């Protein structure tokens, strides 16, 4: 059995035939990110209950998609880059206590500003 593969960008596809049946697997080597529309770039199934009881600094280290799973879509998303990071993301949420800004560096939550 031969399994040809194609590698391009940040993903790899492996396909082949076994007993007259075909199979394809896709493996991504990069994490899913949140687009400027506030949605995750990949279909992820993250249970929001995983983050219940965690607020503010207790959320530090989460990925962008994990925060969206926990809190829902943000009011706004801004992305960019700096000399210190490949990707910097700012997400704005309106909470009962007022506006909260979540700052990400390379897809990890590093600061919460209330």
C-alpha positions as CSV (number, residue, x, y, z in Angstrom):
1,X,0.0,0.0,0.0
2,X,1.4,3.4,-0.9
3,X,0.3,6.6,0.8
4,X,1.1,9.6,-1.3
5,X,1.1,12.9,0.6
6,X,1.0,16.6,-0.3
7,X,2.6,19.1,2.1
8,X,1.8,22.8,1.6
9,X,1.7,25.7,3.9
10,X,0.6,24.5,7.3
11,X,-1.3,21.4,6.5
12,X,-0.6,17.9,5.2
13,X,-3.0,15.5,3.5
14,X,-2.5,11.8,3.4
15,X,-4.6,9.6,1.2
16,X,-4.6,6.0,0.0
17,X,-6.6,2.9,-0.9
18,X,-7.0,-0.1,1.3
19,X,-9.1,-3.0,0.2
20,X,-10.9,-0.9,-2.5
21,X,-11.7,1.8,0.1
22,X,-10.2,5.2,0.1
23,X,-9.2,7.3,3.1
24,X,-8.0,10.8,3.5
25,X,-6.7,12.5,6.6
26,X,-5.8,16.2,7.0
27,X,-3.5,17.4,9.8
28,X,-3.0,21.0,10.5
29,X,0.2,22.2,12.1
30,X,-1.0,25.6,13.1
31,X,-3.6,26.5,15.7
32,X,-7.0,27.9,14.8
33,X,-7.3,31.7,15.1
34,X,-10.2,34.2,15.4
35,X,-10.9,36.2,12.3
36,X,-11.8,39.9,12.3
37,X,-15.5,38.8,12.1
38,X,-15.2,37.3,15.6
39,X,-15.4,33.6,14.4
40,X,-12.8,30.9,14.8
41,X,-11.0,29.9,11.5
42,X,-11.7,26.2,12.1
43,X,-14.6,24.2,13.2
44,X,-13.7,23.4,16.8
45,X,-15.8,21.7,19.4
46,X,-14.9,23.3,22.7
47,X,-17.2,22.9,25.7
48,X,-17.7,26.3,27.3
49,X,-18.2,24.6,30.6
50,X,-14.5,23.9,30.6
51,X,-13.9,27.5,31.4
52,X,-16.7,28.1,33.9
53,X,-15.5,29.8,37.0
54,X,-12.4,31.3,35.3
55,X,-12.5,35.0,34.9
56,X,-9.9,37.7,34.3
57,X,-6.4,36.6,35.0
58,X,-7.6,33.0,35.4
59,X,-8.1,32.9,31.7
60,X,-4.5,33.8,30.9
61,X,-2.9,31.3,28.4
62,X,-6.1,30.5,26.6
63,X,-6.1,30.6,22.8
64,X,-8.2,33.0,20.8
65,X,-10.7,30.3,19.9
66,X,-10.9,29.0,23.5
67,X,-11.9,32.5,24.7
68,X,-14.6,32.8,22.0
69,X,-15.9,29.4,23.0
70,X,-16.0,30.5,26.6
71,X,-17.5,34.0,26.2
72,X,-19.1,34.0,22.7
73,X,-18.3,36.3,19.8
74,X,-16.5,39.6,20.7
75,X,-17.8,43.0,19.8
76,X,-14.6,43.7,17.8
77,X,-11.4,42.0,16.9
78,X,-8.2,43.7,15.7
79,X,-5.1,41.9,14.6
80,X,-1.6,42.9,13.7
81,X,2.0,42.1,14.2
82,X,4.9,43.7,16.1
83,X,8.6,43.2,16.2
84,X,8.1,41.2,19.4
85,X,5.3,38.9,18.2
86,X,4.2,37.3,14.9
87,X,0.5,38.0,15.7
88,X,-1.1,40.3,18.2
89,X,-4.9,40.3,18.7
90,X,-7.2,42.5,20.7
91,X,-10.7,41.4,21.4
92,X,-13.3,43.7,23.0
93,X,-16.2,42.4,25.0
94,X,-19.1,44.2,26.8
95,X,-19.7,42.7,30.2
96,X,-22.0,43.6,33.0
97,X,-19.2,45.5,34.7
98,X,-18.3,47.4,31.5
99,X,-15.9,46.9,28.6
100,X,-13.2,44.3,28.8
101,X,-10.2,44.1,26.5
102,X,-8.4,40.8,26.0
103,X,-4.9,41.0,24.6
104,X,-3.3,38.0,22.8
105,X,0.3,37.5,21.7
106,X,1.0,34.6,19.3
107,X,-2.5,33.2,20.0
108,X,-2.1,33.2,23.8
109,X,-4.1,35.4,26.2
110,X,-1.5,37.6,28.0
111,X,-3.5,40.4,29.5
112,X,-7.0,41.4,30.5
113,X,-7.9,45.1,30.8
114,X,-11.1,46.1,32.5
